[in-house]
Amino acid sequence: MVTKKEYSRIVDKHSGKSPLFKDTVRAFFVGGFICLIGQALREFYGNLGLNKELTGTAVCISLIFIASLLTALGVFDKIGKFAGAGTLIPITGFSNAVTSPAMEFKSEGFIAGLGAKIFTVAGPVIVYGTASSVIAGIIYFVFMR
């Protein structure tokens, strides 16, 4: 039986040091670039004459589509390996988290594969995000009336 101390020593021995500064810079610039694309889409849809609400909706749909397409083509994973947390901007990261299992389990069919496995990564985010928003709403209701 390996103790926690021995396990930590083994992990430290076999894991490399993470280049924190380089990883942070990559995440910053890639995440910023994704935000820049979102802003460019916002300007584009605004110039088409969409109101503020429809512009936001169109930008969200576009970013979800682009992230899903890049995931399906295998490009999003390469960007993720390069940028790390920079790709976790909520809407594109969530799109990737839903699309990846869908692509992986599509061969198992629509029900047993796609339907059952599509939310394996994103499901806990939905459950705990919804639960925490309900709790926050109750706290707000009780203390902010």
Secondary structure by P-SEA (a helix, b strand, c coil): cccaaaaaaaaaacccccaaaaaaaaaaaaaaaaaaaaaaaaaaaaaacccaaaaaaaaaaaaaaaaaaaaaaaaaaaaaaaccccccccaaaaaaaaaaaaaaaccccccccccccccccaaaaaaaaaaaaaaaaaaaaaccc
